Amino acid sequence: MALTSPVKEHPYSHLIDTLEHGGLKFFNPQKFNDPRYDKLPLSIRVLLEAAVRNCDGFYTKEGDVQSILDWQQQQNKAEVPFSPARVLLQDFTGIPAMVDLAAMRDAVAKHGLDPSLVNPKCPTDLIVDHSLQIDYSKCAIQNAPNPGGGDGPNQSHGPSRSTPSRPPSRGGSQCGGQRGSCSKAACNDPPSSSGQSPASVQQIENTPLLCPFHLKPVSETETSAKNQEMELIRNKERLQFFKWCSKAFKNVNVVPPDIGAVHQVNLEYLSRVVQISNGFIYPDSVVGTDSHTTMINGLGILGWGVGGIESEAVMLGQPLSLTLPQVVGCKLLGTINPLTTSIDIVLGITKHLRQAGIAGRFVEFFGPGVSQLSAPDRTTIANMCPEYNATVSFFPVDQVTLKHFKKTNFTQEKLEVLESYLKAVKLFRSYEDPSEDPEYSEVIEINLSSMVPYVSGPKRAQDRVAVSNMKEDFQSCLDEKVGFKGFNISKEKQETRVPFLHCGQKYELAHGSVVIAAVISCTNNCNPSVMLTAGLMAKKAVEAGLVVKPYIRTSLAPGSGMVTHYLSTSGVLPFLSQLGFEVIGYGCATCVGNTAPLKETVVDAIKQGDLVTCGVLSGNRHFEGRLCDCVRANYLASPPLVLAYAIAGTVGIDFEKEPLGVTPEGKEVYLCDIWPSREEVQQTEEDTIISSIFKDLRGRMEKGNTFWNNIECPDSVLFPWDHKSTYIRSPCFFSKLSKEVPPPQSIENAHALLFLGDKVTTDHISPAGSIARASAAAKYLQSKRLAPREFNSYGARRGNDAVMTRGTFASIKLQNRFIGKSGPKTLHIPSGQTLDVFEAAERYQRDGIPLIILAGKDYGSGNSRDWVAKGPYLLGVRAVIAESFEKLHKNQLVGMGIMPLEFLPGQNADSLELSGKEKFTITLPDTLSPRKQLTVTTSQGKSFIVTALFDTEMDVTFFQHGGLLRFVARTFLK
């Protein structure tokens, strides 16, 4: 948050100190002379400094500062405010936040006030990275433009990767001219006498991108260029709005598309470690609407993911309110096995911490083992903390972190200032010195030497499988009944093999066949070691004569140009391309469901055999059906293992006993034959990870791209809404906004819109990815005369409340007990009809009937998304009654004025014998208070008690205002 210059009245002006380096002022908590400070976890010291600096007697009070200082006694009890230094938005969740602010300006203007008053008070960065879709893959463009995610027209295909092509003659195609000038005809050249493709003949160094067929440098590959071109064309309206935001709002910085994924840009460009404002220095901190925001904790910067409505509150000057967290100390011991990658360590730690039950806590790493982890290793580990439900996984700054910053854009002077400040306030660590260890709520010890290669799946990140046991485990998944791991395939059908033709050649699919293999812009791509391991492995695989079957949907979506740069500089990019892993663009793609459809012949074979085929990806999101609705088993793996399973073509392989493939000469090649040594990877990393790759990103940031630079946008204080737009609409959150707060209203005779079970994720509530042609959202878009190929994705249309409301509960995997099978349907109780969820809600609203949702345990787990609360609100849902809630989602419901109500311990819908078809009345008292127990009565004469999960007085205030947005708007009106 922007710092105002302290004055004499500041209650902690006596803590102000001056730094020797640079003469900057800072609040020094050590001047409390309180022994409790030295015992605080370093993450709590960051909270304390922010409370001291922002203590204004209103949002932050002296009592809050004292509660944090007394953390040992107040943890898990006291509610404290936190004002982060900045806000991070990605375009999927960022666009509704900015649309809401634009609509709030309209609401303020209608009351006769100056709309330009509505601005983010906290510096806000918005990165446009989630709109990339894979319309094209592999240099020989195989797919037609496919904006809607549906089946496109047939295209001619490049060669099978088992038939390498020869270099063209000197007078052949010119690759170095215009973007995308590589001729597809060259892909049909006959093989050379050497049997090698051009990519394996020679190596072009210091070339960011090159044509794998002609080995001539090009500005970008045809694949990447065409995907980016489609991204910019289909999202022109959104980009115009973003550009208007960058001009109309103060404190907003928009990073245009084709720069990098939000978490990569945050790590490589936006991170500061310390902030300087008005002559004061203080710790950098951030909250973001991307679930990967937590990666930043690996650099010693406190940050975590929040919903869009919480981020909007911070943007407008409201601090976050949080229960003072418990901090689990994770002590790392032992020595890392040379063959263990960072993702193995990540998944190992994930399993340990998930089993420890640390939901809602901070995790802080310490112990001698931490020093063995590089900064990229730490950010990779920190990224996974949402998977074990921790708020953050914090790595305090040490010498390893400083060494990393020396390779980036940090000047020596800034490093000296940074180190001096962090040591002055005791935010700098020496992990080998146990005397510096703070006191934690609990300590968990993890031995790094116990880590072995793992994958995770087939449906959940916490279900880890040792690679050595993968074949056996997948077989057991076929045997088990349908559940978190099982598919219930009968014994007689487990040997099913379905032949099919692809590009004129015959192939077979079976249970376990890999059909999607993606190295994507997610967890691992920020870590050079695993990406270089994959690249070096690809080089060895190509040299050994191994190939990937051409029907497998392969892709490489780096987190930023930095990744492409070091893959190219190290000479491994051509070999990745040779195996089909070609750069398709920059941004989230496969991980958010933006994979282009599989070929019809592949889909038909899968359906014909009712096959459990597999996707393998180096991400951290793989819920069933997310990558592709016909791919039922999905595994998270490190990038080199993605390549390994792609080459093998199946997950049903024992790498220790079975070969990956056979060379043209008949020689069997095993995984150990092509896996690079740790020393080889480290040496390559040292040679390629240099300051120039960070300068490359800075240049891309400053230059932008031609399309973005040429976009015209309105020059006005209020946004001129286009009522014909299907991307940007003014939402109705501020309709009938009064200056005064209305009294609480009981919910009378409500119907249950949905009757859900356990583990309902945010993917079920507000799905990402393509818009199904038979969905309510598709019907709406078709009514606007859009063809399916123009639908784009739900994420791209998050600025249109009409689309997103219709997309709410539109997941094909939604299990509604009213229906008895998965799908986006529900029972309209008055008529007894089965309808789309939106159509049923529309009928209820038309008849003036309020709605509730009944659910089981862990309602709302998964990604942070504001539409998981906005959508139900616009459907007319007034309350959700569940056995338990994901904390973040619970906060989102409160932020939209929806009551999260929890059954009493030991009770649920079944124990209370609720059918869900009753009418429900929830009586509200005149005065609400945190954790208030309320009575629910049904039309069948039953009554039961629920707990209203308002954790703080601020929660109660938000609910009484009808949600956070209306609360913030009223602060301007008053």
C-alpha positions, -999 to +999 in steps of 0.1 A: +000+000+000+012+035-008+029+050+022+020+085+035+048+104+051+047+098+089+040+128+110+046+135+147+012+121+156+022+087+143+019+064+174+052+047+165+073+076+153+098+067+180+106+035+161+118+054+130+154+048+123+178+057+094+196+033+073+234+038+069+232+028+032+213+055+013+200+074+043+165+059+040+142+059+069+124+029+082+103+016+112+126-005+133+107-030+155+139-038+173+135-004+190+106-020+210+134-035+230+111-064+235+125-100+236+094-113+220+104-098+187+135-121+183+113-151+189+088-143+162+088-162+129+102-140+102+069-140+083+051-127+114+078-099+116+067-088+082+031-085+094+043-066+124+062-041+104+032-035+081+010-029+111+034-005+127+039+015+095+002+017+087-011+023+122-036+050+118-060+044+146-088+034+122-080+005+100-049-005+120-048+002+157-021+001+184-039-030+198-034-048+165+004-041+167+005-054+203-015-085+193+011-093+166+040-087+189+023-111+214+019-137+186+029-166+209-003-160+229-025-145+203-020-169+174-052-183+160-071-159+182-066-123+174-079-107+142-053-083+127-052-062+096-026-065+069-019-039+042+003-054+015+026-033-006+010-042-039-017-061-057-012-086-085-039-094-110-040-118-140-065-111-167-090-139-160-097-126-125-083-091-131-108-082-157-139-086-134-120-065-108-114-037-132-149-040-146-163-036-111-142-005-105-154+010-138-190+002-128-184+017-093-173+049-110-207+049-128-225+044-094-206+072-078-213+095-108-250+088-105-250+102-070-234+134-082-198+127-070-166+129-090-160+094-105-123+100-108-121+095-070-125+058-076-089+046-081-067+019-066-049+033-036-025+003-036-002-001-066-017-027-089-001-048-116-024-065-141-007-092-163-025-103-194-015-140-196-045-163-193-061-157-227-036-178-247-052-209-263-035-236-283-050-233-317-018-244-334+008-269-322+040-282-337+058-262-364+039-279-392+007-262-382-018-291-377-048-273-364-071-247-379-078-215-358-102-227-332-113-198-310-143-217-296-124-247-285-147-269-307-138-290-337-122-271-365-120-279-401-096-306-412-060-296-419-033-314-437-007-328-414+030-326-410+050-358-411+050-384-385+079-377-361+091-412-368+101-400-403+126-372-400+128-347-428+159-336-446+173-301-448+161-281-478+184-270-505+200-235-503+174-222-526+145-235-505+121-218-482+132-186-465+126-189-427+142-157-417+117-133-434+083-126-422+068-141-391+055-176-397+071-179-431+082-214-426+066-234-454+046-265-444+056-281-476+091-285-463+077-309-437+071-334-464+107-336-476+120-372-476+145-382-449+182-374-453+207-401-458+218-397-422+184-404-409+185-373-388+163-343-389+179-309-394+174-301-357+198-328-348+224-320-374+237-288-360+231-264-331+223-227-333+234-208-302+220-175-289+189-178-311+157-172-291+136-191-315+144-211-347+128-233-373+134-270-363+130-280-400+154-255-416+176-244-387+174-208-399+168-181-373+133-166-372+118-138-351+093-164-336+082-199-346+052-201-368+034-219-340+040-193-314+033-164-338+000-178-350-012-186-315-003-151-304-020-136-334-052-155-326-050-145-290-048-108-299-076-109-325-101-128-303-094-106-273-093-072-289-123-059-268-107-070-236-074-055-245-090-022-254-106-022-219-073-030-202-056-002-221-083+022-210-078+010-174-040+017-177-048+053-187-080+061-167-070+047-133-041+059-113-018+032-097-025+006-124+002-010-145-009-033-173+016-059-187+004-067-222+001-102-237+030-122-251+053-111-222+049-140-198+028-158-172+017-137-142+038-157-116+068-156-139+066-118-145+060-114-107+092-134-100+114-120-127+103-083-130+079-071-104+094-085-072+114-059-052+121-077-018+120-042-004+099-012-014+109+025-012+083+052-010+084+088+003+119+083+017+110+051+036+121+016+030+099-014+040+094-051+030+078-059-003+046-079+001+018-088-023-017-104-026-028-116-060-057-132-078-036-159-092-032-191-072+005-191-080+011-158-061+026-179-033+056-186-055+070-152-044+075-165-008+105-184-022+123-151-026+115-139+010+085-118-002+053-124+018+024-130-005-006-152-011-037-156-033-070-139-026-103-136-045-110-108-069-133-090-044-107-091-017-081-078-041-104-050-050-107-040-014-070-039-010-067-019-042-091+006-027-072+010+005-089-016+027-065-039+046-070-076+046-084-089+079-069-122+090-068-143+120-032-141+134-019-174+119-001-202+135+033-207+119+045-242+112+083-245+111+094-269+084+129-281+092+148-295+062+175-320+069+197-344+049+212-343+015+194-342-019+197-373-041+215-363-074+186-378-095+159-360-075+144-330-092+128-300-076+093-313-085+101-345-065+110-324-035+079-302-041+056-332-042+074-349-013+070-318+009+034-314-003+025-349+009+042-344+043+025-311+050-009-323+036-007-352+061+002-329+089-031-310+086-019-274+084-048-258+066-049-220+070-015-218+086+018-202+075+047-225+068+082-212+073+113-231+063+144-234+083+172-259+090+205-267+073+188-284+043+174-251+031+208-239+020+209-267-006+179-254-024+184-227-050+161-197-053+142-213-082+138-245-061+123-225-032+098-207-055+088-240-069+081-254-034+064-222-023+041-224-053+025-257-041+013-245-007-023-241-019-023-279-025-017-286+012-040-257+022-013-235+038-016-198+033+021-193+025+053-213+025+079-187+034+117-188+028+134-159+045+161-142+025+197-156+029+229-156+010+215-180-016+187-155-023+212-126-026+233-147-050+202-152-072+195-115-072+230-108-084+221-126-116+190-106-121+183-069-126+193-059-091+222-034-090+250-039-065+239-007-047+204-020-043+216-053-031+237-035-004+207-015+007+185-045+007+209-066+028+215-037+052+178-031+058+169-068+062+197-073+087+187-041+106+152-055+112+163-091+115+146-103+083+178-119+071+187-155+079+216-178+081+201-213+080+232-230+093+230-210+126+204-226+149+207-197+173+187-177+148+158-202+147+125-185+159+099-202+180+072-219+159+037-231+167+049-266+156+079-280+140+078-307+112+111-323+101+116-335+066+146-355+054+155-344+019+175-376+013+142-396+014+129-379-017+126-401-048+110-393-082+072-391-081+043-383-102+009-372-089-025-384-099-046-395-116-071-370-103-056-351-073-023-335-066-019-351-032-021-386-046+016-392-052+029-423-069+066-433-069+077-436-106+090-470-098+055-481-088+036-462-116+027-492-137+014-512-108-005-482-094-022-474-126-034-510-128-049-507-094-067-475-104-083-495-132-094-521-107-107-498-080-143-485-079-149-450-091-135-425-066-106-402-061-083-427-078-104-455-092-120-460-126-138-494-121-128-510-154-137-547-155-110-573-159-122-584-193-120-548-207-086-539-192-068-554-222-088-535-247-068-521-276-084-499-303-066-495-336-070-462-355-054-443-384-035-411-380-019-394-410-022-426-429-005-447-404-020-473-380-017-469-343-033-485-312-047-470-280-051-488-247-058-480-211-029-459-200-020-445-234-007-409-232-026-386-255-017-352-240+018-343-229+024-307-219+052-287-204+033-256-194+037-222-179+032-234-143+051-247-113+083-260-129+090-235-157+104-210-132+130-235-122+158-237-148+172-270-135+141-291-143+136-274-177+172-279-186+170-315-175+141-320-199+160-302-227+192-322-222+172-354-220+154-344-253+188-340-269+200-374-257+166-390-268+169-375-304+205-386-307+195-421-296+168-421-324+137-420-301+105-403-312+071-393-298+040-407-315+025-380-337-011-383-323+000-372-289-009-336-282+024-322-272+031-286-263+057-263-246+043-231-231+071-214-212+063-190-184+082-162-202+107-155-229+134-160-204+127-198-204+128-199-242+160-179-241+180-202-219+166-233-236+178-219-269+211-206-255+219-240-240+212-256-274+184-279-263+154-261-279+157-277-313+157-312-297+125-304-277+110-293-310+121-324-327+101-344-302+070-322-307+075-300-277+075-267-296+069-233-280+032-226-286+032-192-269+034-175-235+007-178-209-015-204-191-029-229-216-032-266-209-034-260-171-065-239-174-082-262-200-072-243-231-058-274-249-070-277-285-092-307-291-077-341-298-080-354-333-114-370-340-098-404-348-082-403-313-114-393-296-134-419-315-109-446-305-111-435-268-149-436-268-151-469-288-130-487-262-142-467-232-105-462-226-088-445-196-063-425-215-038-401-199-025-366-199+009-358-184+017-323-175+043-303-155+018-282-137-001-283-104-037-285-116-052-316-131-087-323-119-106-350-138-118-337-172-100-304-169-075-309-197-100-326-220-134-342-211-124-375-227-090-378-209-099-393-176-065-398-160-041-369-156-007-369-139+015-341-127+051-348-134+084-330-138+092-318-173+117-346-180+092-372-169+066-356-192+090-362-220+097-398-208+060-408-207+054-391-241+082-411-257+070-443-240+034-435-251+020-450-220+020-446-182+019-484-179+057-487-180+084-497-154+113-475-164+138-496-145+129-528-164+113-517-197+128-496-225+114-463-235+117-473-271+138-490-297+162-473-321+160-479-359+189-503-354+169-523-329+187-512-298+166-508-266+170-474-249+161-471-212+154-440-192+187-442-174+205-440-208+191-405-216+187-390-181+213-362-177+235-362-145+229-336-118+264-323-125+256-319-162+224-300-154+241-277-129+270-269-153+245-260-181+225-239-157+256-220-146+265-214-182+230-202-193+213-185-163+230-151-166+218-115-162+210-112-199+180-134-197+165-110-171+174-081-193+156-098-221+124-098-201+128-062-191+132-053-228+100-072-237+082-054-208+093-020-219+088-026-256+054-044-254+042-056-288+031-039-320-005-050-317-008-037-281+010-005-289-014+003-318-046-005-299-068+026-296-089+031-264-114+057-251-099+088-234-126+093-207-131+091-170-161+068-173-159+037-196-182+039-226-199+005-223-208-011-257-241-028-252-234-050-282-202-063-266-201-100-255-168-095-236-173-064-214-206-056-196-214-033-167-224-057-139-255-051-118-238-053-084-245-016-077-281-014-088-304+004-064-274+013-043-285+035-013-264+056+009-278+039+040-272+003+050-305-018+048-315-038+079-308-076+079-335-096+062-344-133+070-345-158+042-380-172+040-392-203+021-360-208+001-355-237-022-323-256-026-308-249-061-283-278-057-277-307-033-240-314-034-216-338-017-180-335-005-150-319-022-169-295-044-141-275-060-140-240-076-137-259-109-171-273-103-186-240-094-170-217-120-153-238-147-124-226-168-116-236-203-138-237-234-175-231-235-195-263-243-218-259-273-248-272-254-243-250-223-264-221-212-235-198-219-233-211-255-270-205-260-266-169-248-236-163-272-255-179-301-284-155-294-258-128-300-251-143-334-217-158-325-206-191-340-191-217-318-156-210-331-161-174-317-171-185-282-136-182-268-132-194-231-150-187-198-118-170-186-117-146-215-153-136-209-151-130-172-159-094-179-194-104-190-216-112-161-243-127-184-218-154-196-203-160-162-236-164-145-246-190-171-213-207-166-218-211-129-221-247-119-217-256-156-190-282-150-195-316-166-182-332-134-207-316-111-223-342-089-257-330-079-276-355-057-309-342-072-299-357-105-278-388-096-252-384-123-225-359-132-235-329-153-246-292-151-282-300-144-305-296-114-341-303-104-366-274-105-385-285-074-418-267-080-422-282-115-402-314-111-383-307-143-346-313-149-331-281-162-297-264-167-287-249-134-290-214-149-325-220-163-337-233-130-323-203-111-338-180-137-373-195-130-368-193-092-358-156-095-388-149-118-411-163-092-394-144-064-381-175-046-348-172-027-322-200-031-297-219-009-272-246-016-267-278+005-232-293+005-208-316+023-172-312+034-146-289+020-169-268-001-150-244-024-116-260-024-092-252-053-082-221-072-091-186-060-118-172-083-142-144-076-169-158-099-173-187-075-191-162-053-203-137-079-220-164-100-241-179-072-250-143-060-264-135-095-282-168-096-301-157-065-283-178-039-286-163-004-268-189+017-247-221+014-252-247+042-222-271+043-203-294+067-171-273+061-157-247+038-124-238+022-115-207+041-107-186+011-140-195-006-159-188+027-144-153+026-155-149-010-191-158-002-191-132+027-176-107+003-206-111-020-232-110+007-239-148+007-241-164+041-217-194+047-236-215+072-220-246+088-238-276+102-230-283+139-202-309+144-215-344+137-244-332+117-250-330+080-279-332+055-281-370+058-280-372+096-308-345+096-327-366+070-330-337+046-341-345+011-332-311-002-367-307-016-380-289+015-385-251+018-360-235+041-364-205+064-333-189+080-342-164+107-317-135+112-317-115+144-317-077+144-281-077+155-256-101+139-222-110+156-193-132+146-199-170+147-236-164+155-257-196+157-289-194+136-320-216+134-331-231+101-366-244+098-381-265+070-415-268+055-416-304+069-415-291+104-379-298+111-354-273+126-317-274+131-289-250+142-261-238+119-232-215+126-228-183+105-192-182+096-186-145+100-152-146+117-148-109+124-169-078+128-157-067+094-173-099+079-206-089+096-202-054+082-196-067+047-226-089+048-249-062+062-239-039+033-247-067+008-211-075+001-177-059+000-183-040-033-213-022-020-195-015+013-166+002-006-190+021-029-208+035+002-175+048+016-173+071-015-210+081-012-206+091+024 
